[in-house]
Amino acid sequence: MVKVEFLGPINREPFEVDANTLEEVAEALQKLDEVNQWLERCAVAVNDEMTNDLKRVLKSGDRVSILPPVCGG
C-alpha cells in the first residue's frame, strides 16, 4: 500500500491505495471529486523527492505527497 497525503488547501485526509506506479495513484485520485479539481495544478513528490514521471514504480510504504501551488512574497 502507498500512502497519499495532501498538503495546503486540499481538504482531504491522507489515505492508502494499492498502486504499483504513480500513474495508478493518479487514476485513483481522479475519482475523488474534492481532489480531481486540483490535479492539473499540483506538483507531486514521492518520499520527499519531486517527480513528474507517471511511470515511476512505487513500493509498499512509499509516500506520495500532492502539493498545490502556493503564492507568497
Secondary structure, DSSP 8 states (H G I E B T S, - for coil): -EEEEE-TT-----EEE--SBHHHHHHHHHT-HHHHTTGGG-EEEETTEEE--TT-B--TT-EEEEE------
